[in-house]
Amino acid sequence: MLKFGKKCQKIKKIYEAYAEEMNRERKTMREIYEIINGIQPNKPAGAFKIFLSEKIKEGELKGKNVFKDGKKMWNEL
């Protein structure tokens, strides 16, 4: 079994800092790519969004006030 001393911890911190910087650069490049190409990032699906999509598929929500009616149904749960 390996024993990690202070030297190993320093090396590990160097790699962790390098990984953070790489991830930051990748995120920035991805955001730039999305802006240049007009790609809208996907927002995470929340419970309400999933609920609405299921009710629309089931045919329970129709018309102009889908969100208003969906909100009423959501609040009744």
Biopython code that builds the backbone (N, CA, C, O; Angstrom):
import numpy as np
from Bio.PDB.StructureBuilder import StructureBuilder

atoms = [
    (1, "MET", "N", (0.838, -1.165, 0.000)),
    (1, "MET", "CA", (0.000, 0.000, 0.000)),
    (1, "MET", "C", (0.894, 1.243, 0.000)),
    (1, "MET", "O", (1.891, 1.305, 0.720)),
    (2, "LEU", "N", (0.521, 2.228, -0.816)),
    (2, "LEU", "CA", (1.317, 3.435, -0.925)),
    (2, "LEU", "C", (1.004, 4.411, 0.200)),
    (2, "LEU", "O", (-0.145, 4.564, 0.615)),
    (3, "LYS", "N", (2.036, 5.054, 0.674)),
    (3, "LYS", "CA", (1.858, 6.104, 1.670)),
    (3, "LYS", "C", (2.086, 7.439, 0.975)),
    (3, "LYS", "O", (3.077, 7.631, 0.270)),
    (4, "PHE", "N", (1.162, 8.344, 1.187)),
    (4, "PHE", "CA", (1.253, 9.652, 0.555)),
    (4, "PHE", "C", (1.798, 10.658, 1.548)),
    (4, "PHE", "O", (1.218, 10.890, 2.608)),
    (5, "GLY", "N", (2.900, 11.239, 1.192)),
    (5, "GLY", "CA", (3.509, 12.256, 2.026)),
    (5, "GLY", "C", (3.179, 13.642, 1.512)),
    (5, "GLY", "O", (2.336, 13.810, 0.631)),
    (6, "LYS", "N", (3.855, 14.631, 2.074)),
    (6, "LYS", "CA", (3.618, 16.019, 1.688)),
    (6, "LYS", "C", (3.979, 16.255, 0.224)),
    (6, "LYS", "O", (3.319, 17.033, -0.465)),
    (7, "LYS", "N", (5.025, 15.582, -0.248)),
    (7, "LYS", "CA", (5.444, 15.749, -1.641)),
    (7, "LYS", "C", (4.360, 15.250, -2.590)),
    (7, "LYS", "O", (4.080, 15.888, -3.604)),
    (8, "CYS", "N", (3.754, 14.120, -2.268)),
    (8, "CYS", "CA", (2.694, 13.566, -3.102)),
    (8, "CYS", "C", (1.465, 14.476, -3.091)),
    (8, "CYS", "O", (0.803, 14.643, -4.115)),
    (9, "GLN", "N", (1.166, 15.056, -1.942)),
    (9, "GLN", "CA", (0.022, 15.963, -1.855)),
    (9, "GLN", "C", (0.254, 17.217, -2.693)),
    (9, "GLN", "O", (-0.675, 17.725, -3.321)),
    (10, "LYS", "N", (1.489, 17.717, -2.706)),
    (10, "LYS", "CA", (1.815, 18.883, -3.523)),
    (10, "LYS", "C", (1.641, 18.567, -5.003)),
    (10, "LYS", "O", (1.097, 19.370, -5.759)),
    (11, "ILE", "N", (2.107, 17.394, -5.406)),
    (11, "ILE", "CA", (1.976, 16.975, -6.803)),
    (11, "ILE", "C", (0.505, 16.842, -7.175)),
    (11, "ILE", "O", (0.086, 17.256, -8.256)),
    (12, "LYS", "N", (-0.271, 16.260, -6.268)),
    (12, "LYS", "CA", (-1.704, 16.096, -6.511)),
    (12, "LYS", "C", (-2.382, 17.459, -6.673)),
    (12, "LYS", "O", (-3.235, 17.630, -7.544)),
    (13, "LYS", "N", (-2.007, 18.420, -5.841)),
    (13, "LYS", "CA", (-2.586, 19.757, -5.937)),
    (13, "LYS", "C", (-2.218, 20.428, -7.251)),
    (13, "LYS", "O", (-3.027, 21.159, -7.822)),
    (14, "ILE", "N", (-1.010, 20.186, -7.734)),
    (14, "ILE", "CA", (-0.594, 20.740, -9.023)),
    (14, "ILE", "C", (-1.486, 20.199, -10.134)),
    (14, "ILE", "O", (-1.945, 20.958, -10.988)),
    (15, "TYR", "N", (-1.734, 18.891, -10.127)),
    (15, "TYR", "CA", (-2.601, 18.287, -11.138)),
    (15, "TYR", "C", (-4.044, 18.772, -11.005)),
    (15, "TYR", "O", (-4.712, 18.995, -12.014)),
    (16, "GLU", "N", (-4.529, 18.936, -9.781)),
    (16, "GLU", "CA", (-5.889, 19.435, -9.575)),
    (16, "GLU", "C", (-6.030, 20.858, -10.110)),
    (16, "GLU", "O", (-7.037, 21.191, -10.734)),
    (17, "ALA", "N", (-5.025, 21.695, -9.868)),
    (17, "ALA", "CA", (-5.053, 23.064, -10.386)),
    (17, "ALA", "C", (-5.020, 23.061, -11.915)),
    (17, "ALA", "O", (-5.714, 23.846, -12.561)),
    (18, "TYR", "N", (-4.214, 22.176, -12.479)),
    (18, "TYR", "CA", (-4.140, 22.057, -13.932)),
    (18, "TYR", "C", (-5.484, 21.620, -14.499)),
    (18, "TYR", "O", (-5.930, 22.155, -15.514)),
    (19, "ALA", "N", (-6.131, 20.655, -13.858)),
    (19, "ALA", "CA", (-7.433, 20.171, -14.321)),
    (19, "ALA", "C", (-8.486, 21.273, -14.240)),
    (19, "ALA", "O", (-9.303, 21.410, -15.150)),
    (20, "GLU", "N", (-8.477, 22.055, -13.170)),
    (20, "GLU", "CA", (-9.422, 23.164, -13.040)),
    (20, "GLU", "C", (-9.234, 24.175, -14.163)),
    (20, "GLU", "O", (-10.208, 24.643, -14.752)),
    (21, "GLU", "N", (-7.994, 24.507, -14.457)),
    (21, "GLU", "CA", (-7.706, 25.466, -15.522)),
    (21, "GLU", "C", (-8.148, 24.919, -16.878)),
    (21, "GLU", "O", (-8.737, 25.646, -17.678)),
    (22, "MET", "N", (-7.867, 23.648, -17.139)),
    (22, "MET", "CA", (-8.295, 23.033, -18.397)),
    (22, "MET", "C", (-9.801, 23.052, -18.529)),
    (22, "MET", "O", (-10.327, 23.377, -19.593)),
    (23, "ASN", "N", (-10.507, 22.706, -17.454)),
    (23, "ASN", "CA", (-11.969, 22.694, -17.493)),
    (23, "ASN", "C", (-12.528, 24.093, -17.696)),
    (23, "ASN", "O", (-13.514, 24.268, -18.413)),
    (24, "ARG", "N", (-11.914, 25.083, -17.077)),
    (24, "ARG", "CA", (-12.344, 26.467, -17.253)),
    (24, "ARG", "C", (-12.170, 26.889, -18.714)),
    (24, "ARG", "O", (-13.053, 27.525, -19.290)),
    (25, "GLU", "N", (-11.031, 26.533, -19.309)),
    (25, "GLU", "CA", (-10.776, 26.873, -20.712)),
    (25, "GLU", "C", (-11.760, 26.160, -21.631)),
    (25, "GLU", "O", (-12.273, 26.765, -22.573)),
    (26, "ARG", "N", (-12.028, 24.895, -21.373)),
    (26, "ARG", "CA", (-12.988, 24.141, -22.194)),
    (26, "ARG", "C", (-14.377, 24.752, -22.121)),
    (26, "ARG", "O", (-15.065, 24.871, -23.135)),
    (27, "LYS", "N", (-14.787, 25.139, -20.915)),
    (27, "LYS", "CA", (-16.101, 25.751, -20.746)),
    (27, "LYS", "C", (-16.177, 27.060, -21.528)),
    (27, "LYS", "O", (-17.177, 27.333, -22.191)),
    (28, "THR", "N", (-15.126, 27.864, -21.449)),
    (28, "THR", "CA", (-15.091, 29.130, -22.174)),
    (28, "THR", "C", (-15.153, 28.892, -23.679)),
    (28, "THR", "O", (-15.888, 29.577, -24.390)),
    (29, "MET", "N", (-14.392, 27.933, -24.159)),
    (29, "MET", "CA", (-14.394, 27.625, -25.591)),
    (29, "MET", "C", (-15.756, 27.105, -26.049)),
    (29, "MET", "O", (-16.213, 27.441, -27.142)),
    (30, "ARG", "N", (-16.399, 26.295, -25.226)),
    (30, "ARG", "CA", (-17.727, 25.774, -25.557)),
    (30, "ARG", "C", (-18.733, 26.924, -25.638)),
    (30, "ARG", "O", (-19.567, 26.964, -26.543)),
    (31, "GLU", "N", (-18.649, 27.858, -24.685)),
    (31, "GLU", "CA", (-19.561, 29.000, -24.689)),
    (31, "GLU", "C", (-19.331, 29.879, -25.915)),
    (31, "GLU", "O", (-20.286, 30.355, -26.529)),
    (32, "ILE", "N", (-18.071, 30.094, -26.269)),
    (32, "ILE", "CA", (-17.765, 30.878, -27.465)),
    (32, "ILE", "C", (-18.305, 30.182, -28.706)),
    (32, "ILE", "O", (-18.891, 30.832, -29.572)),
    (33, "TYR", "N", (-18.114, 28.871, -28.805)),
    (33, "TYR", "CA", (-18.608, 28.103, -29.945)),
    (33, "TYR", "C", (-20.126, 28.221, -30.052)),
    (33, "TYR", "O", (-20.664, 28.400, -31.144)),
    (34, "GLU", "N", (-20.818, 28.119, -28.906)),
    (34, "GLU", "CA", (-22.271, 28.212, -28.915)),
    (34, "GLU", "C", (-22.733, 29.594, -29.357)),
    (34, "GLU", "O", (-23.711, 29.713, -30.095)),
    (35, "ILE", "N", (-22.044, 30.631, -28.916)),
    (35, "ILE", "CA", (-22.407, 31.993, -29.303)),
    (35, "ILE", "C", (-22.185, 32.203, -30.795)),
    (35, "ILE", "O", (-23.052, 32.742, -31.484)),
    (36, "ILE", "N", (-21.032, 31.782, -31.294)),
    (36, "ILE", "CA", (-20.702, 31.973, -32.708)),
    (36, "ILE", "C", (-21.684, 31.232, -33.602)),
    (36, "ILE", "O", (-22.104, 31.759, -34.632)),
    (37, "ASN", "N", (-22.049, 30.026, -33.224)),
    (37, "ASN", "CA", (-22.920, 29.203, -34.062)),
    (37, "ASN", "C", (-24.397, 29.351, -33.733)),
    (37, "ASN", "O", (-25.233, 28.679, -34.336)),
    (38, "GLY", "N", (-24.729, 30.214, -32.793)),
    (38, "GLY", "CA", (-26.131, 30.464, -32.465)),
    (38, "GLY", "C", (-26.814, 29.310, -31.763)),
    (38, "GLY", "O", (-28.032, 29.156, -31.861)),
    (39, "ILE", "N", (-26.058, 28.510, -31.068)),
    (39, "ILE", "CA", (-26.626, 27.371, -30.357)),
    (39, "ILE", "C", (-27.054, 27.831, -28.969)),
    (39, "ILE", "O", (-26.268, 28.417, -28.224)),
    (40, "GLN", "N", (-28.292, 27.561, -28.640)),
    (40, "GLN", "CA", (-28.783, 27.880, -27.310)),
    (40, "GLN", "C", (-28.478, 26.701, -26.384)),
    (40, "GLN", "O", (-28.830, 25.564, -26.700)),
    (41, "PRO", "N", (-27.840, 26.954, -25.267)),
    (41, "PRO", "CA", (-27.558, 25.845, -24.342)),
    (41, "PRO", "C", (-28.855, 25.301, -23.755)),
    (41, "PRO", "O", (-29.792, 26.051, -23.482)),
    (42, "ASN", "N", (-28.889, 24.009, -23.569)),
    (42, "ASN", "CA", (-30.065, 23.370, -22.983)),
    (42, "ASN", "C", (-30.108, 23.640, -21.494)),
    (42, "ASN", "O", (-29.111, 23.488, -20.787)),
    (43, "LYS", "N", (-31.275, 24.042, -21.031)),
    (43, "LYS", "CA", (-31.455, 24.231, -19.604)),
    (43, "LYS", "C", (-31.884, 22.898, -19.011)),
    (43, "LYS", "O", (-32.579, 22.124, -19.670)),
    (44, "PRO", "N", (-31.485, 22.622, -17.790)),
    (44, "PRO", "CA", (-31.900, 21.364, -17.181)),
    (44, "PRO", "C", (-33.418, 21.312, -17.026)),
    (44, "PRO", "O", (-34.061, 22.314, -16.717)),
    (45, "ALA", "N", (-33.964, 20.145, -17.244)),
    (45, "ALA", "CA", (-35.413, 19.970, -17.146)),
    (45, "ALA", "C", (-35.812, 19.873, -15.683)),
    (45, "ALA", "O", (-35.307, 19.036, -14.935)),
    (46, "GLY", "N", (-36.720, 20.738, -15.296)),
    (46, "GLY", "CA", (-37.236, 20.704, -13.940)),
    (46, "GLY", "C", (-38.480, 19.852, -13.872)),
    (46, "GLY", "O", (-38.987, 19.388, -14.893)),
    (47, "ALA", "N", (-38.967, 19.650, -12.671)),
    (47, "ALA", "CA", (-40.147, 18.814, -12.463)),
    (47, "ALA", "C", (-41.361, 19.399, -13.181)),
    (47, "ALA", "O", (-42.134, 18.657, -13.787)),
    (48, "PHE", "N", (-41.539, 20.723, -13.119)),
    (48, "PHE", "CA", (-42.687, 21.364, -13.755)),
    (48, "PHE", "C", (-42.642, 21.190, -15.267)),
    (48, "PHE", "O", (-43.674, 20.946, -15.893)),
    (49, "LYS", "N", (-41.465, 21.311, -15.855)),
    (49, "LYS", "CA", (-41.319, 21.153, -17.304)),
    (49, "LYS", "C", (-41.667, 19.726, -17.727)),
    (49, "LYS", "O", (-42.337, 19.524, -18.740)),
    (50, "ILE", "N", (-41.225, 18.762, -16.973)),
    (50, "ILE", "CA", (-41.536, 17.364, -17.277)),
    (50, "ILE", "C", (-43.035, 17.117, -17.139)),
    (50, "ILE", "O", (-43.641, 16.441, -17.971)),
    (51, "PHE", "N", (-43.627, 17.669, -16.083)),
    (51, "PHE", "CA", (-45.063, 17.552, -15.853)),
    (51, "PHE", "C", (-45.847, 18.122, -17.036)),
    (51, "PHE", "O", (-46.771, 17.485, -17.540)),
    (52, "LEU", "N", (-45.470, 19.335, -17.477)),
    (52, "LEU", "CA", (-46.153, 19.962, -18.609)),
    (52, "LEU", "C", (-46.044, 19.123, -19.872)),
    (52, "LEU", "O", (-47.036, 18.926, -20.574)),
    (53, "SER", "N", (-44.856, 18.630, -20.164)),
    (53, "SER", "CA", (-44.682, 17.845, -21.393)),
    (53, "SER", "C", (-45.512, 16.565, -21.366)),
    (53, "SER", "O", (-46.041, 16.153, -22.398)),
    (54, "GLU", "N", (-45.632, 15.933, -20.201)),
    (54, "GLU", "CA", (-46.462, 14.731, -20.102)),
    (54, "GLU", "C", (-47.938, 15.056, -20.302)),
    (54, "GLU", "O", (-48.646, 14.328, -20.998)),
    (55, "LYS", "N", (-48.403, 16.136, -19.700)),
    (55, "LYS", "CA", (-49.814, 16.521, -19.824)),
    (55, "LYS", "C", (-50.153, 16.928, -21.255)),
    (55, "LYS", "O", (-51.257, 16.660, -21.728)),
    (56, "ILE", "N", (-49.220, 17.568, -21.942)),
    (56, "ILE", "CA", (-49.447, 17.931, -23.337)),
    (56, "ILE", "C", (-49.530, 16.669, -24.195)),
    (56, "ILE", "O", (-50.395, 16.571, -25.065)),
    (57, "LYS", "N", (-48.644, 15.708, -23.961)),
    (57, "LYS", "CA", (-48.678, 14.448, -24.713)),
    (57, "LYS", "C", (-49.970, 13.679, -24.464)),
    (57, "LYS", "O", (-50.508, 13.040, -25.369)),
    (58, "GLU", "N", (-50.467, 13.746, -23.217)),
    (58, "GLU", "CA", (-51.714, 13.056, -22.875)),
    (58, "GLU", "C", (-52.935, 13.794, -23.412)),
    (58, "GLU", "O", (-54.041, 13.253, -23.394)),
    (59, "GLY", "N", (-52.750, 15.017, -23.888)),
    (59, "GLY", "CA", (-53.845, 15.787, -24.457)),
    (59, "GLY", "C", (-54.664, 16.542, -23.430)),
    (59, "GLY", "O", (-55.741, 17.043, -23.755)),
    (60, "GLU", "N", (-54.190, 16.638, -22.212)),
    (60, "GLU", "CA", (-54.920, 17.334, -21.170)),
    (60, "GLU", "C", (-54.730, 18.845, -21.251)),
    (60, "GLU", "O", (-55.558, 19.593, -20.729)),
    (61, "LEU", "N", (-53.686, 19.301, -21.876)),
    (61, "LEU", "CA", (-53.426, 20.731, -22.007)),
    (61, "LEU", "C", (-53.433, 21.111, -23.485)),
    (61, "LEU", "O", (-52.642, 20.596, -24.275)),
    (62, "LYS", "N", (-54.325, 22.004, -23.839)),
    (62, "LYS", "CA", (-54.422, 22.484, -25.219)),
    (62, "LYS", "C", (-54.781, 23.954, -25.195)),
    (62, "LYS", "O", (-55.253, 24.465, -24.180)),
    (63, "GLY", "N", (-54.563, 24.625, -26.287)),
    (63, "GLY", "CA", (-54.981, 26.009, -26.410)),
    (63, "GLY", "C", (-53.867, 27.000, -26.139)),
    (63, "GLY", "O", (-52.684, 26.659, -26.140)),
    (64, "LYS", "N", (-54.283, 28.245, -25.905)),
    (64, "LYS", "CA", (-53.320, 29.329, -25.730)),
    (64, "LYS", "C", (-52.750, 29.400, -24.319)),
    (64, "LYS", "O", (-51.623, 29.859, -24.138)),
    (65, "ASN", "N", (-53.492, 28.964, -23.333)),
    (65, "ASN", "CA", (-53.084, 29.111, -21.930)),
    (65, "ASN", "C", (-52.498, 27.828, -21.356)),
    (65, "ASN", "O", (-52.857, 27.421, -20.250)),
    (66, "VAL", "N", (-51.618, 27.202, -22.086)),
    (66, "VAL", "CA", (-51.027, 25.938, -21.641)),
    (66, "VAL", "C", (-50.285, 26.129, -20.321)),
    (66, "VAL", "O", (-50.436, 25.327, -19.399)),
    (67, "PHE", "N", (-49.493, 27.175, -20.230)),
    (67, "PHE", "CA", (-48.706, 27.388, -19.015)),
    (67, "PHE", "C", (-49.592, 27.766, -17.831)),
    (67, "PHE", "O", (-49.366, 27.316, -16.707)),
    (68, "LYS", "N", (-50.591, 28.588, -18.091)),
    (68, "LYS", "CA", (-51.499, 29.011, -17.021)),
    (68, "LYS", "C", (-52.295, 27.817, -16.494)),
    (68, "LYS", "O", (-52.401, 27.610, -15.285)),
    (69, "ASP", "N", (-52.855, 27.028, -17.431)),
    (69, "ASP", "CA", (-53.622, 25.846, -17.022)),
    (69, "ASP", "C", (-52.714, 24.806, -16.375)),
    (69, "ASP", "O", (-53.098, 24.146, -15.409)),
    (70, "GLY", "N", (-51.518, 24.668, -16.913)),
    (70, "GLY", "CA", (-50.559, 23.722, -16.343)),
    (70, "GLY", "C", (-50.160, 24.112, -14.934)),
    (70, "GLY", "O", (-49.985, 23.251, -14.072)),
    (71, "LYS", "N", (-50.014, 25.419, -14.696)),
    (71, "LYS", "CA", (-49.666, 25.897, -13.360)),
    (71, "LYS", "C", (-50.775, 25.574, -12.366)),
    (71, "LYS", "O", (-50.508, 25.182, -11.230)),
    (72, "LYS", "N", (-52.021, 25.742, -12.804)),
    (72, "LYS", "CA", (-53.149, 25.403, -11.933)),
    (72, "LYS", "C", (-53.134, 23.911, -11.583)),
    (72, "LYS", "O", (-53.324, 23.531, -10.428)),
    (73, "MET", "N", (-52.908, 23.080, -12.595)),
    (73, "MET", "CA", (-52.856, 21.621, -12.365)),
    (73, "MET", "C", (-51.690, 21.281, -11.439)),
    (73, "MET", "O", (-51.825, 20.435, -10.555)),
    (74, "TRP", "N", (-50.562, 21.930, -11.636)),
    (74, "TRP", "CA", (-49.373, 21.674, -10.818)),
    (74, "TRP", "C", (-49.631, 22.024, -9.361)),
    (74, "TRP", "O", (-49.250, 21.282, -8.456)),
    (75, "ASN", "N", (-50.279, 23.159, -9.143)),
    (75, "ASN", "CA", (-50.565, 23.602, -7.783)),
    (75, "ASN", "C", (-51.602, 22.713, -7.080)),
    (75, "ASN", "O", (-51.627, 22.635, -5.851)),
    (76, "GLU", "N", (-52.448, 22.050, -7.863)),
    (76, "GLU", "CA", (-53.459, 21.149, -7.289)),
    (76, "GLU", "C", (-52.869, 19.825, -6.848)),
    (76, "GLU", "O", (-53.497, 19.093, -6.083)),
    (77, "LEU", "N", (-51.695, 19.512, -7.308)),
    (77, "LEU", "CA", (-51.070, 18.241, -6.917)),
    (77, "LEU", "C", (-50.740, 18.187, -5.441)),
    (77, "LEU", "O", (-50.211, 17.184, -4.962)),
]
sb = StructureBuilder()
sb.init_structure("model")
sb.init_model(0)
sb.init_chain("A")
sb.init_seg("    ")
for serial, (resi, resn, name, xyz) in enumerate(atoms, 1):
    if name == "N":
        sb.init_residue(resn, " ", resi, " ")
    sb.init_atom(name, np.array(xyz, "f"), 0.0, 1.0, " ", f" {name:<3s}", serial, name[0])
structure = sb.get_structure()
